[in-house]
Amino acid sequence: MNVTAVVRLIQCILIIWRIQAMGKQVTNVAKGIGMGVLAGTAVAAVSAKVLSGGRKKSSSMRKTAGKAMHTMSNLMGDMEKLLR
């Protein structure tokens, strides 16, 4: 086998390995950003309702925020599967 062919083969293997490593990092970054946005939105929505007054409104808002968080976690899971 030719030396240059071996060197090129090693270079190709390293390139494929780097692409896989970058893909994993992108997935982790995307999940982190999504969870941060989700948490910030939930806190803002609940605090806005609590500050506006009314116990019934705030409890229904907590339920709605819980449902929204569940939906967003499902969405993040689907996005993670797409990025793989």
Secondary structure, DSSP 4 states (H G I P E B T S, - for coil): --HHHHHHHHHHHHHHHHHHHHHHHHHHHHHHHHHHHHHHHHHHHHHHHHHH--HHHHHHHHHHHHHHHHHHHHHHHHHHHHH-
